[in-house]
Amino acid sequence: MRDLMDSLLRGFPVGYLIAWKNPNIKLKDGSMSEGKRILIDGQQRVTALMTAVSGMKVLDKDYKTTRIRIAYHPVEQRFEVHNRAIAKDSKWLADIAEAFAPSFKTHRYVSQYCAANSDADEDRVFEGMDLLTSITTNQLGLIELDGSLDIETVTEIFIRINGKGAVLSQADFAMSKIASSESYGGDKMRKTIDYFCHLAIAPEFYDVIVDNDPEFCASERFAPMQWLRRENDNLYDPDYTDMLRVAFTTQFGRGKLQDLVALLSGRNFDTRSYEENIAEESFGKLQAGLNAFMNESHFKRFVMIIRSSGFILPSLINSGNALNFAYVLFLHLRAQKAEPAEIETIVRRWFVMSILTRRYSGNAESSFDLDIRRIHERGALEHLQSIEQADLGDAFWEFGLVQDLDTSASSSPLFKVFLAAQIKANDKAFLSKDITVTDIVLNRGELHHIFPRNFLKKHGFPRQRYNQVANFAVTQTETNIKIRDREPAVYFADVVQQTNGRELSYGAISDADELAANLAANCIPADLHRMGIDDYDDFLKARRALMAAKLKAYYSVL
């Protein structure tokens, strides 16, 4: 803010503001209403001018109203951020907003200034104050984009003009559109979305809202989110894009947020005109969608379904859009009054299917739009079954999935699903008698190499070879330390001997049947005790096939 004021004082260019004009809308009485401008670029500069020059209070990142004061030295003609020392120094105008108030008299101020600072040159002080007050006459460029432009064009224009190349999302435009429509409660709706998303991540933010926004707290919009102040589950912490996408897709049966912006503007897709009744209806439907999203019973029930699939931590979920559409599906089925057991099965299978097939990893909006339309046409179960027949046939499980598991990325969504399958099955960790995969994952345990990393590195294997996901297993740290860099033929031969009465060295398994069950649960080839360096590639191939078979069995019981 200080630098902006200095640039204005010196007549330096400060860039353009970019606004997008809302389309003119046809009112119910047949007259036309001029569309407002939505600020697309220049928020920080406008905020600076509002608080520093106009003296207005603005909201900070914690939604507290605050004033940021900029001080001015009229003799040296420079700015500084207000502080206690400046407040006590008579050579400074502690708050430049005073100079722009209607009641401010430059002559009176200069006289008082010189009286307090006897060494000050009156002409120099006058010059400095005239220069300060003249910044209100400086040109600030405004680029106004026509209301008929679509979001893609506006975004492209913004990126090309903005030197930082910042990316605006469809949701950013939607939030701007919502906030600008005060006649339909858009300003309060925007605040509802912001507050809910903030509370979902930080329940302690509840006290900040109560202390700083009593008007909102007294409204009916606050009650649906108050349950979040007691909620510490972080499996699904939606941001405003997630919330808008789910509420819009659920209520409007569409998946593209640019359509939401158009509908909130009153767009009639048939006549290509803009009408007040469509805008009013759209705001009402969106509010209904937000209410369904925020409903405590809905939200917790949905999270419970996802958790019952084995996805017990956010780190196991790579695709936020898969989670979002699963919630869309849940809310849709609830609205259709489907049986709870049917809802659970369909939502679980859809969620896992969309991760396995990477359904929303590309153009998510188009996929959302296609899926919600098909669900409305055919029904959720029939559409899911058609996807399964097309994308999850034997070829997928026996060949495609096995090939996709040939990766060194431990962040692979397929490997995360494999861990979820182990968690759902309550599998024991590799070579553990009682400690489960769930126990280790919840305690942020690490993955360990079945063929030890250092063993493979010594034989010249590069990182992408020894870090194959088929070489990873959830293992107790103490077991991994004991294994060190021994090859499987050495350390696992000792494990086998433990089942024949030898002293326990690796884990606590002493029964042959228990060891066989542990290997099966972790998809480890039964002949690991005979494998050395020359068998590594065969081991990976065999384990990928076993992992794919486990995922197929997991999916079938969701």
N, C-alpha and C positions, 0 to 999 in steps of 0.2 A: 504493500500500500504506500509505503514511504517513497519507493522508487517510482511508482505510478504518478504520485503527486509531483515529484521532481521533474519527471518527463513532461507533464502538462505545464509546469511552470516555465520550462525552457523551450516549450513549443516542439518537443520531439514527437515523432509519430508514435502512437500507442496501439496501432492496429485497428481492425474493424470489429464492430459487433455484427453478428450474423443472426438475423431473426427469420423465422418462417411464419408467414401469414396464414392463419387459419382461414379456411374457405368461408365465404359469406353464406349464411344459413337462412333458409326460408322459415319464418315464424308461423305459428299456428293461425294467426290472423291474415296470413298471406303476404305480410311485409317482409323486408329483408334486413338482416342484422349484419353489420360489418364484423368480419372476423378479427380476433385479437392477434397480436404477434406473440410467438413463442420464441424465447431467447435460446438459440442453439449454441452460440459460442460467445463468450465474454462475461460469464457469470462472475468470475473473480473481480474483474474490473468494475462491473456494475455494483457489486457488493461493496467494493472499496469506496466508490463514490457515494453510495447510500449512507454508509456509516461514518466515513471520515469527513465528507463535505456536507451532507445533509443532516448528519447527527442522528440518523435513525438507528434503532437497535436491530441487530441481525441474529440469526440462529447460528451457533457454532456446531461442531460435529456431534456434540452431546445434546443438541436441541435446547441449549440454554440461550436465552436472549442476552446479548452483550453489546457493548460499544467498544470499538477500537479507535482510540484517539491518536491523531497525528499532530505533533507539535511543529511550530514554525519559528525560525529565527529571522526576523525581518531585516536585520542589519546584514547578516551573513547570507541571507536568502537560501536557507537550507532547511530540510525537514528531518525530524527524528520521531521515532515512536515514543509516545508519552510515557514518562516514568516519574518516580517520586522526586528525583533531583530536578528535573525540568519543571515540575509543578511548583517548586519553591524558588525557581530562578526567574526573576522579573524580566530578563532579557528574552525570554521565550513566550510566544503565544501558545499556551499549553494545549489548546484544542482548536484547530483551524475551523471547525464547524461554527465557532462563534463569529468568525469573520463573514460567514455566508448567511447568517441569520438576518431577517428583515430589519430588526431593530439595531443592527450594528452600525456605528458611525465611525468612519475611518479617522476623521479629524479628532474626535474625542479620544479614541484609542491612542493615537500618536502623541497627543498631549500628555496623557497619563503615562505612556511608556517613557517619554523623555523626562518626566518628573521623577520617575522611579530609577531612571538610568541617566544620570547627569552627563555622562561622557558620550551619549548617543547623538549622532548627527540627525537632526529632524528631517532634513531632505532625504537622507538615506533611508530612514524609517518609512517615510511616505512612499518612496520608490518601491521599497520591499513589500509594503502592504498593497499598493496598487497592482504590483505584479502578481501577488497572491490572488486577489479578488478577480483579476482578469482571466484566470484559468476557466471561468465559467463560460467565456466567449470562445474558447478554443474549439476547433472542429474535432468531433469524434465520429469517425465514419460508421455508417450503418448499411449493411447489405441486407436487403429484404428479399427473401425467396418467395416466389409466388405460391399461393395456396394450392394450385393445381398440380404442383410437382409431387411425385410419389416419394416414399421414404428412401428408396434406393438412390434416387438422383440427389436428394438432399444430403444423404450421407456421403456420397462421392464428392459433391461440391465442398462439403465441410472438410473432408480429408485433404483435398487438393489445396484449399485455401489455408488451412491451419498448419503452421510450420511444424508443430510437434507431431503431426500425423496421428493424433488421437482418434480412437475408434468409438463412434457412438453406436449403441445397440438399438434394436427395435424397441426394447423396453425403455430406453432413455427417452425416446420420442413419446412413447405411451405415457410415461410418468409426467412429462412436460404437458402433454395434452390434458391429462387428468387434472393437474394442479391449476391449469389456466381456466377451468370451467367451474367457477365458483357457484354459478346459478344452479348447478346440479350437485352441489356438495363435493366437487372435485378436490378442492383444497383440503377438506377433511378426509377424503378418501385417500389422498396421497399420504397424509400423515398417518392414517391407519396402516397402510402398507409399510411405511418406514418403521413405525413403532413395533409392529408385530415382528418384522425381520430382525430388528435390533434386540428385542426381548428374547427371541428364540436362541440367540447366541449368548446374550448376557442378561440373565434374569435380574441381576442387580440394577439394571437400567430402569426397572419399575419405579424405584424411588425418585429417579431423575424426572421421569414423566410427571409423577404426582407433584413434585416440588415446582416444576417449571411450566406445566400446562394444565392448570386447574379447569380451564374451560373444556378441554378435550376430555379430561377425566370425568367431568360431569355429564358428558354426552353418552348416548347409547352405544357409540362405537368403541368405547373403551372396555366395556364389560366382556365381550367375546374373547379378549386376549389376556385377561387378568390371570388366568390359570398358568400362564407362562412364568410368572414370578416364582412359582414353586417347582418348575420343571428344569431338570439338569441333564436330560437325555439329549445327546448331540448327534444322534444317528442321522437326523434330517433337519438341518439348519438352513432353511430356504433364504435366498436373497430376493430382492424385489422382482428380478427377472423370473425366478422360479414361481413366485406367488402369482404374478400376472399371467404367466403362461398356463398354469394349472387352472386358475379361475376362469380365464377366457376360454380355453379349450373345452372345459366342462360345460359352461353355460351357453356358449355360442355354437358349439359343434364345428369349430374351425381351429386351425393350428397356426396360422400366420399372424403375428402381432401387428403387421402393417394393416390387416383387416380391422383389428381392434381400434387402431388410431382413426381409420376411416369411419368406423361405426360411431365412435365417440364424437366425431365431427358431424355426425348426422348423415353419413353417406347412404344414398339409396342406390344400390348396385344395379337396379333395373333401369332407372331413369338417369343415373349418373348426376343427380342433383344432391343438394344437402338440405335436410329437413329437420326442424326442431324436434318433432315427435320421435324421430329415429334416435337422435342424440339422447333425449330424455330416457327413452326405453333402454338404450344401450348402457347408460350409467346405472340404471336400476338393475339390469341383468348382471353387470359386472360386480355390483355391490353384493348381490345374492351369491355370486361365485366366491367372493372374498369371505363372506360369512361362513359358507360351507367349508372353505379351506381352513379357517381359523377355529372351527368347532372343535372343542377339546376331545369329545368322544370320537369324532372322525379322525382327527390327527393321531391320537394315541392308538386307536385301533389299526390304522394303516401302518404305523411304525412297528406295532407288534407283529403284523403279518410279515413285514420285511425281515424283522429280527428272527422270526420263526423259520425263515428260509436259510438261516445260518449266517446272515450278514449282520454281525453284532457290533461292528465298529465302522465308523465312516471311512476308515482307511481301506476297507474291503470293497468299497463302492467307487469304481472309477467313473461311472457315467451318471452325472446329475440329471441328465435328460431322461435316462431310463427310470430313475426314481420319480421324476416329475410325471411322466406319462403313467406310471403305475398308480400314482395318486389320482390322476385324472380318471383312470379306469375304476379305481375304488369308489370315487365320488359318483361316477356315472351309475355303477351297479347299485350303490346305496339309493340313489334317486329312483332307480327302476325297481326298488324293493326286492332285490334278489336275496336268496337265502344266504345267511352268514357263511355257511360252509362253502357254498358255491363261490362267493366273493373271495374268500381266502385262497381257494385253489386257483381260480383264474388269475388273480393278482400276482400270486407267487410265481406261477408258470410264466405269465407275461413278462414279469420283471427279469427273471433269469433268462428267458428266451431272448429278450432284447439285448442283454449283455453278451450272451453267447454268439449272437448273429451280428453284433455291433449295429443294431438297427438304427440307433440315433447318433452314431458317431460322425456321419456326414452332414447332409442338409437336414438337421433335426426338424426344422419348421415344416418342411414338405412332408416328412414322415409323420409328424403329428397330425397334419391336415388330412393325409390319406387315411391314417388309422382311425381317427375319430369319425370320419365320414363313413368308412366301412362298418364300424361298430354300430353306428346309427342305422345303417341299411340292413345289416345281416344279424346283428347281435354280437356281443363280445366273445362268447364261446365259439360260435361258428367261425368268426374271423380268426381267432387264435388257432383253431384247428386247421384252417386253410394255410396259415403261415407254417405251422408245424409240418404239414404234409409237403409243402414246397421247400422248406429250408432245413428241416430237422429230420430228414430221412436217414436210412442206413448209411448212405454215402457220407453224410455229415459226420456221424458218430464214428465211423470206422476209418475214414480217410481224411476228410477236411479238418476235423477237430484235431486229429493226431498230427497233421502237418502244422496246424496253427500253434500247437504246443512246442514246436521247434523254435524256441525263442530264448534269448538271454535276459529278457526284461522281467524282473521279478514283480514289476508293477503291471504286468499283463493282466487284463481283465479276466482272461480264461483261468489264470492261476489263482486269482482271487476267488473265482467261483469254485475252484477245486478246494480251497481252504474252507469256504462256506459249506461245501458238501461234507467235509470232514467234521466241521463243527456241528452241523445238523445231525450227523450220525453218531455224535458223541465219541468219536474215535480217540484212541490213546495216541500220544505223541510217539514218534519213532523210537523204539527200544524202551518205552516207558511202561511200567506195570499199572500205575494208577493215575499219573498226570495226563490230562487230556489236551488235545489241540486247543480247545476252548480256554483252558487254564493258561496256557502259554501265550496265546494271542491276546487275551485280556490283560496280561501282565507285560504287554509290549515285548514279548520274547522275540528273538531273532531267528531267521531261517539259517539252517546249516547244510553243508554239502555232504551228500552221501559218499561220493568219491571226494575226499578232502581237497580243498582248494590248493593248498601248498603242495600236495602230492602231485596234482595235475600240472601245476606251474613248474615243478622240477622237471617234468617230462616235456616241457615246451609248449603246453597248451595255452593259447591266448585267453583273455578275459571272456570273450563271447562264447568260448567253448566250455570253460569250467563253470561259468555262471548260468548254464542252461537251467530253465525252470524244472526240467525233469531230473535235475541233480539236487534239487532243494527238498528238504523235509523239515517239518516242525520238530525240533529236538530239544531236550533239556540242555542247558548250557554246560552242566557238569559232565554230561555224557559226551558232548562234542569235544570238551577239553581232554577227556580221556582218550578219545579217538585220535586226536591230534592230526598228524599227516600220514597215518597208516593207510595202506590200501585195503579195500574191502576183504580181499582174500585172507588178510592177516587179522584185522580186528573182528570181522564178522565170524571167522572160524572160532575165535574165543567166545563170542556170544553163543554160538551153537553148543560149545562145550559147557556153558553155564547150565544148559538144560540137561546135562548129563552129570550134574553134581559138582561141577567146578565152582570155585569161589566167584561171587558176583563181581564183575568189573565194569560192565557197561549196562547201566540201568539195573532193574530189579527183576527181570523176567527169568524164571528158572524152569518153566514148563514148556515143552516142545509145542504143544497145541496153542498155548498162549502166544508163543513167538510167531507161529504161523499166522495166527489171527492178526497180530500186530503188523506183520509184513503185508498182509492182504489189505488191511485198513489204510496203510500208507502207500499202497500200490508199488511195493518193492518186489522185484523178481525173487523167487524162492531160492535161486542158486547164487545169491550174492556172495556167499562164502567161498565161491570158487572163482570170483572175478578179480582180474588184475588190470593193468593199464591197457592191455590189448583188447579188453572186453568193454571198454568205456562206451564206445559208439553203440554196440549191441545192447548194452544196459539202457542207454537213453531211449533207444527205439522201443525196447520192451516196456519201459516204464511209461512212455507216452501212450502206448496202447492201453495199458492198465488204467492210467489216469482218465482217458477218454471213456473207457467202459464204466468207471466209477461215476463220472459226470452223467452218463446216460441213465444209470440206475437212480442217481440222485434226482434227475429231472422227472423221472417217471413216477416218483412218489410225492412230488410237491403238491 
